[in-house]
Amino acid sequence: MYRFVHTADIHLDSPLRSLALRDAELAELIGNATRRAFVRIVDLCLDEQVDALMIAGDLYDGDQTSMKTARFLAEQLRRLHEAGIRVFIIRGNHDAIARITKELVLPESVKLFSGRAEAVEVDRAPGGLPIVIHGLSFAQPHAPESLLAKYRPAVDGAVNIGMLHTSLGGAPGHDLYAPCSVAELQATGFDYWALGHVHKRSIVEERGAVVMPGMPQGRDINEAGAKSVTLVAIDDDRSVHIEQRYTSIAQFERVAVDATGLEDWRDLVAGVTRALEKERDAVRSEHLVARLQVTGATPLAWRLRRDADLLKTEADQRASVIGASWVEKLEIACHLPGQRVESSGDPLSELHRLIGDDILGSDAFQAELLGMAEELRAQLPQECRDAFGSDEASFRDALTRLARDGAEDVMARFEAAGEGA
């Protein structure tokens, strides 16, 4: 039997991508989470006494120059080396240019595949079924064409394991890299394909296993859910056994709070508390990082928008009491019960209609909004510029949502001032 842990897209020391991480303790937690998840991967290898760890690309997040990262990685690889566990690594699009990959002195037990396809036969005890690991690293950050034809053919009489960083046929939020199909991978005759690049886990086990392990630690709300690696065992009869093992330290989740019918602020805070407690009980990871989404028809709708900062403070306090829970952001999408009658002559109702129907949708407003947003986006660090959309359509949609939310916030303050009068 040959046993290994398959992971990818670790993105060590990835910059914080969420602009909402204003809490210093939370920022520190997320900033260290990728390292702690990698330690968990190494611990799993040692606990399970596997033969190898396979990292299918994007060990780093880019052109890393930090010696702290180098020392951390060297220490973890040393732990595996001393336990007799081999490490196989291919470079992906993010770590193709990483200086650490080129400068770090690796133990002899670590095989870093080059930009030319290689097939490495694993040393095994006499009588054991031969194991051959096939790998190919990205030589450049971009690989718009399939790399599959460059791989060496399957070795007869051996278990063939391929490592490839690929977007397959494409996935939302991921650029096209080394594209190929599952059918093309299966046609190679390999027993197992250890893939990387797409951050969502997927498995195909027909005619050879094709596994995208997902990532071991999410970095923002768009990478929500418990994250994991894959523990694989291949028997001498070439049967493949696959297990999912969870590794994430912090688990991002969207947490819904239904405020429908609530009239008292204390009831709303109680609802937030219940939602956080329920989600905390459900998550698999050590920490819950929640994005609260408050919705529903409630007389508190105006106050919610006006005093969102107060509700965020209340939610933070409740999360602290629950333990290992954090509120990353608060989103308000509540409205007043029923509909205002436009002919009632209510000035606030008329202003609300005018803003929503006439101003926000006008070409002049949209052009002014787009110009301001593009100017602000240009001043952001490059890694943050996709925060409001990675293409023109998603960018405009995000601006529309922000404009409508802003208008509702303004109306909430008008309404509160009117109530005070």
N, C-alpha and C positions, 0 to 999 in steps of 0.2 A: 504494500500500500504506500502511496505517495500523498502526503498531506501538505497543504500550503494555505496561507492567507492571501487573498486577492483584494487589493484596494487601489484607489486612484483619486485624483483631484483633491489632494490634501491641502494644497495652497498654504503652506507654512507661512506664518507671519503676514497673511493677507491684510491689506489696509482695511480699516473699518469702512464699510460701504453704506451704512445707514446714517443719514444725517440726523436722525432722531436720538442717537446715543449721546445725550447730554449729561447723563449721570456718570460721574467719574468711575464709580465702582463697577457699574455695568459695562462701561467701555473697557475697563481692565479685564473683566471676565471674558468678554467676547474677543478681545485682543489676544488673550492667552489660550483660547479654546482650541485652536488648531494644533498647538503644541501638545496640549494635554490629551487631545484625541489621539495624536500620534504615539504618545507614551502608552495609551491604552492598547493601541494596535500591537506594539512591541510586547506589552504584558500578555496579550492574548497568545502571541506566537510562543512565548516562553511557557505559559500555563498549559497550552495544548501540545507542546513539544513537537511543533510542526517541522517539516523539512525545509520550508522556504517561505519568505515573504515576497510577494510580487506587487510592484507599484507601477501601474499602467499609465504613467504620465502625470504632469502637473503636481509634482512633489512641492515645488515652490510656486509663488504667485507671479514671478517676473524676474527682473534683473536684480536679484538679491545681492547685497554687498555686506550685510551685517555679519560680523564675526561671531556675534552671539548665536545667530542661526547656525553657522558652521560648527561651533562648539557643541550646540545642542544636538545636531544631527549626528556628529561624530560619536557622541556619547551613546546615543540610542543604537547606532549601528554596531558599536563595540559590544554592547550587551548581547546582541544577536550573534555576533562573531564568536564570542566566548562560549555561547551555548551550542555552537556548531550549526546554526541556522543560516542558510544561504539567503542572499537578497538579490533579486533581479529587478532592475529599474530601466524603464524607457523614458525618454524625455517627450513631453507633450508640447502644445503650442505656448504655454505659459513659461515653462522652464527650459525651452530650447536655447534661450539667450542668457540664462542665469549663470553668472560668473562662478557661483559656488559650485555648480555642477562640474565645471571645468577645473577649478582650483583645489577642491577638497580632495585630500588623499584618502582613498577608500580602502578598507580592509580587503584582503585577498578573497574573502567570502562574498564580496559584493560584486555583481556583474552589472555594469552600466553599458547598455547597448549603444552602439555608435549609429551614425547616420546611414550605414550600410547594413543590410539584413544579415543576421547571424543566426546560426542554430547551435546551441550549446547542449552537449550531452552531459547529464548529471551523473556524478559518481555514485554508484549504488553497490550494495552488498552483492556478492556472487549469487547468481540465480534470480535476482530481481529483474522485473520487467524494465527495459531501458526507458529512460525519460529524456525527452529532448525539448528544450525551451527555445522557441523562436521569438526574436525581437528585432525591432527597428525603431530608432529614435528620430524625432523631428530634427532636421538639420537647421531649419529656419522656423520662425514663428508661424508661418502660414504653409498649409499643405492643401491647396484647392483641388488636387486630383488624388485618386485612389492610390494607396501605397501597396495594395495587396499583391500585385504582380511582382513586386520586388522580393517577396518572401520566398524562402527556399521550400521545396516540396516536402511533404510529410515523409518522415523516415519510416520505412517498412519495418514492422515488428516492434515498434516503439510506441509509447504514449507521447503524442505530440501536443504541446501546449503553446499557443500563440499569444503574444502580447501586442496590442495595437491601440493607439490613441486615435479615436475616430468619432465623428458625429453620426455615423451610419447614414441613414437617409435624410437626416436633419431633425432638429428638435427645437421647439420654441425657446427663445432666449439663448440659443447657441449658434455660432457661425458654422459654416460648412467646413469641416476639416477632414482630410483623408476619407472622403465619402465611399461607402460600399454598402452592400445589402447583407442581411443575415443569410440569405441563400448563397451568396458568393463565399461567405465565411464557411458555411457548412460544406460547400463543394471542395474545400481544401483537404478534407479528410482528417482535420485536426480533432483531437478528442475534447479540447477545451480552448475557448478563446477568452483571454483575460483582457477586457476592454477598459477604456477610460474616456473621459471628456464630457459625456452627458451626465449631469448631476442627479438624475433620477434613476433609481434602481430598476433593472429589467433583466429577465432570464428567459432564454429559449433553450430547451433541453432535448430537442429532437435532432438526430443525426449529428451528435456532438454538441456540447453545451456552449452557448454564446451568452456571456454574462457581462452586463454593465453594472458594477457594484454600487453606483451612486457615490456620494461623498461621505467621509466619516464625520464631518462637522459642518453644519450650516453656518452662514456668515451674516445673513439678514433675513427679513421676513419673507422674501421671495424664495428662500431655501428652507421653508418651514418643514416641520416634522422631525421624527427621530431619524438619525443617520447611522449608517452601519458599514461593515465590511463583510466579505464573504469567506467562510471557512470551507475549504474543498478537500475531499478525500477521493483518490482514484485507486480503485482496487486492481489487483493483478489481472482480473478478468476485464479490465478497462471500463468498468461501470463507474459513474461519476456521482458523488454524493455532495450536495450543496447545503450549507447552513448559513443563515443570516445572523450576524452577531453585532449588537448595538454598541456604538462607541462614542456618540455625541455627548459632550459635556453640557452644552446649553441648547435647548430645543425651542426654536421660534414657533409660535402658534398664534393664529387669529382667534380671539375669544369674543363670542357674541354676547351682548347684554341687551335683552329685550325690555325696553322701558315703557311699553304700551300700557296706558292707563295709570301709570304712577303719577301721583300728585304731590308726594312729600319727598324732599331731598334725602331724608334718612332712608326711605324705602329704596331709592335709587342706589345709594351707597351699599345697602344690604344686598341688592341684586348684583352689584359689581363683585362684592365679596364672595357670594355663592358661586358666581361664574369662575372666578379665579380658583377657588377651592376645588371645584369639580375638575377643572383643567389640570391643576397640580396633581390630583390623584391619577389622572389618565396618562400623563407624559411618562416616557421611559427614561428620560435623561435626568441628570443630576439637578439641572436648573431649568425652570420655565421662564422664557422671555416672551411676554404676551403683548400683542397689539389689540387693545380693547376697541370693539366696534359697537357703539351704542346706537340702537335703532328703535323705531316704533313711534306711534302717535301718543304724545303726552303733553299735558299742560306745562311741563317743565322744559319744553323744547327751546324756548327763547333763553331761559336761564342757563341751560346746558351750554349753549354757544357762548353766552356772555362769560360764564364762570367755568369754562373748560379747564382752566389752570387749577381751580380749586378741586374739581373732581379728580384731576390727575394726581394732585397731592394726596387726596383721600385714598385713591387706588394704590399709590406707592406705599402708603402706610399700611394698608391691608395686606399688600403683597409681602411686606417685611414681616408682619405678624405670622402669615402663613408659612413663610420660610422658603428659601431657595426659589423665590419667585420675583419676577421683575416686570414692570410695565414699561415697554419700550416706547409706546406711543398711544395716544387716545384719538379715536376718530368718531365724530358726531354726525349722525345722519337721521336725526329726529325731526318730527314736524308736529304742529299743533293738531289736535283732533278736529275732524271735519274740514270744511272748506270755507274760506271767507267769501262773503257775497260782494262781488265787485261793485254792484250798484248801491251798496250801503252808504257810500260816501265816506268811508273810513280812509283818512289820508294815508295811513301806514299800508293799508291794503293796496291802495292805488300806487304808492311808491314801490311796493314789492312787485306788483305786476309790471310796472314800467321797467324796473331793473331787469327782471327775468325775461320779459318778452321782447323788449325793444333795445335795451342797451347792450346786454351781454352778447346777443346774437348779431349785433351790427358789424358791418365790415370795418368801420373805422375803429371800433373798440378792439376787435380781434387783431387788427394790424398793429395797433399801439401795444397791446398785450404781448404779441409775438416779438416785437422789437425789443421791449424791455427784458423779456425772458431770455432771449438770445444773448443780449449784452451781459446779463448776470451769469448765464451758463458759461460764457467764454472766460469768466474770471474764476471759475471753479477749478480745482485740481483735476487732471485728466481722468483719474479713476472714479471721480464723482459725477462726471458729465452725463452719464446714462441714467442717473437717479430718477429723472422725469421722463424717461423713454429713450429707447435706443434707435428709434427711427422717427421720421417726420410725423407720421400719423399718431404714434403713441405720445409724442411730445405735445402735439396739439390737443389730444384728448386730456392729457394731464393738466394742461393750462386751463382748459374749459372747466374741469372739475374744481381746480383751485379757485377760479374766478367765481364760480357759483357758491363755493364754500365761503369765500370772502364776503360775498354779497349777503349771505345768510347771517354771518357774524355781525355785519354792519346793522342789518335789520334787527338782530337780537338786542343790540345796544340801544337802538331807537325805541324798541318796545319796552325795554327796561326803564328807559328815561320817561316814557309816557306813563308807565305804571306808577313811577315815583311822583309824577305830577298829579 
